[in-house]
Amino acid sequence: MTETVIEERVTTKEDQWRERLAQQERSGLSVKQFCKERALTECSFYAWRKRLRRKEPVRFVLVERGAARQEPAMETGLELVLATGERLRIATGVDATTLRIVLDALRA
């Protein structure tokens, strides 16, 4: 017998607006048209965009310890492109807990 676990995630207003901003960019619609179709005010849209842009982006730094060594090429299973243009490559077989910690840090 298999057990199915459904995880519910509480979505904050900040998360909702991040997703709306991303949807607008992907849609190719003007802000005015996007807001009209979703019954949002342009004022709210621009206020949230400004608010979310003020937060410092997550920065990643490569840290090497000891002598440089040649690592085998890592097969990329997934690549996230952040709003800042930075890319996060996630290898296949990555530990789910580690990935969740990284994604939570990106959202913070």
C-alpha distance (Angstrom), angle and dihedral (degrees) to the residues before:
residue distance angle dihedral
M1 . . .
T2 3.79 . .
E3 3.74 125.1 .
T4 3.79 122.3 -140.8
V5 3.76 117.9 -153.0
I6 3.78 118.5 -164.0
E7 3.76 114.1 -160.6
E8 3.79 117.3 -152.4
R9 3.76 117.4 -155.3
V10 3.75 120.7 -156.6
T11 3.77 107.1 -132.1
T12 3.77 117.2 -146.4
K13 3.78 124.7 -150.6
E14 3.78 88.1 -108.7
D15 3.83 90.5 55.6
Q16 3.80 90.9 47.7
W17 3.79 92.1 51.9
R18 3.80 92.7 45.4
E19 3.79 88.0 55.6
R20 3.82 92.7 45.8
L21 3.80 91.0 51.4
A22 3.79 90.7 49.5
Q23 3.81 91.2 47.5
Q24 3.80 91.2 52.2
E25 3.80 92.0 51.4
R26 3.81 92.2 48.0
S27 3.81 92.9 45.2
G28 3.79 95.9 62.3
L29 3.81 88.5 -139.5
S30 3.76 122.8 132.4
V31 3.79 115.1 -104.6
K32 3.80 89.1 -111.3
Q33 3.82 93.7 53.8
F34 3.82 93.6 41.6
C35 3.81 91.9 52.0
K36 3.80 92.6 44.9
E37 3.81 92.5 53.1
R38 3.80 91.7 50.0
A39 3.81 98.7 39.3
L40 3.81 92.3 -115.6
T41 3.77 125.5 140.5
E42 3.79 116.9 -117.6
C43 3.79 88.4 -136.5
S44 3.81 91.1 60.1
F45 3.79 91.5 44.8
Y46 3.80 93.8 53.4
A47 3.83 93.0 41.8
W48 3.81 92.0 53.8
R49 3.80 92.4 44.1
K50 3.81 90.3 53.4
R51 3.80 92.1 44.9
L52 3.79 94.2 50.1
R53 3.81 93.7 44.8
R54 3.81 90.9 56.2
K55 3.79 91.2 66.5
E56 3.77 114.7 96.0
P57 3.79 113.7 -107.1
V58 3.77 120.2 -119.7
R59 3.80 111.2 -99.8
F60 3.78 125.4 -155.0
V61 3.78 125.0 -155.4
L62 3.78 127.8 -167.7
V63 3.79 109.4 -129.0
E64 3.79 120.5 -168.6
R65 3.78 123.8 -167.8
G66 3.78 121.7 -157.6
A67 3.79 124.3 -17.1
A68 3.77 117.3 -6.0
R69 3.77 111.6 -104.1
Q70 3.75 133.6 -172.7
E71 3.79 111.3 -105.0
P72 3.79 120.9 -160.0
A73 3.79 113.1 -103.9
M74 3.79 111.6 -88.4
E75 3.76 117.0 -131.5
T76 3.80 108.1 -127.8
G77 3.76 113.3 -136.0
L78 3.79 96.4 176.4
E79 3.78 136.6 8.8
L80 3.81 122.4 -159.5
V81 3.79 117.5 -160.0
L82 3.79 109.9 -155.6
A83 3.79 123.6 -146.0
T84 3.80 87.7 -106.6
G85 3.81 89.9 60.1
E86 3.79 93.8 -108.6
R87 3.80 116.8 134.3
L88 3.79 128.7 -138.3
R89 3.80 113.9 -161.9
I90 3.79 116.1 -158.8
A91 3.79 118.3 -163.7
T92 3.76 122.2 -136.4
G93 3.78 111.6 -97.2
V94 3.81 95.2 31.0
D95 3.79 114.9 160.0
A96 3.83 109.1 -96.5
T97 3.82 93.3 -139.5
T98 3.79 92.3 52.9
L99 3.80 91.5 47.8
R100 3.82 91.1 50.3
I101 3.83 90.6 52.0
V102 3.82 91.2 50.8
L103 3.82 92.8 47.8
D104 3.81 91.4 47.8
A105 3.81 89.3 52.2
L106 3.81 90.0 51.8
R107 3.79 91.3 52.3
A108 3.81 94.0 48.5
